[in-house]
Amino acid sequence: MSDKYNSHIPKPNMRFGKLTTISRRKGYSKTYWICKCDCGNEMRKVARLDLLNDIITQCHTCNKKTMIENVLNNSVLIPLNELSNQ
């Protein structure tokens, strides 16, 4: 099992996907983390359980890029000359 599950409490400088934890903030009912993504973006409210359960592993910008890449990689491209023949 990986180190992040040993204590169920993330610590500063732990990695979760592309995110690195920076500091912990206590909310009303949850513990949140300020994280920094590999691309340089900072995320201010990442829930502890979202990190531990791999629900959030990158910032919103990287998530959009990943979704676009997945759509493009799984799309069927039809050459323009085939479209004009129909």
Secondary structure, 3 states (H helix, E strand, C coil): CCCHHHHCCCCCCCEECCEEEEEEEECCCCEEEEEEECCCCEEEEEEHHHHHCCCCCCCHHHHHHHHHHHHHHHCCCCCHHHHHCC
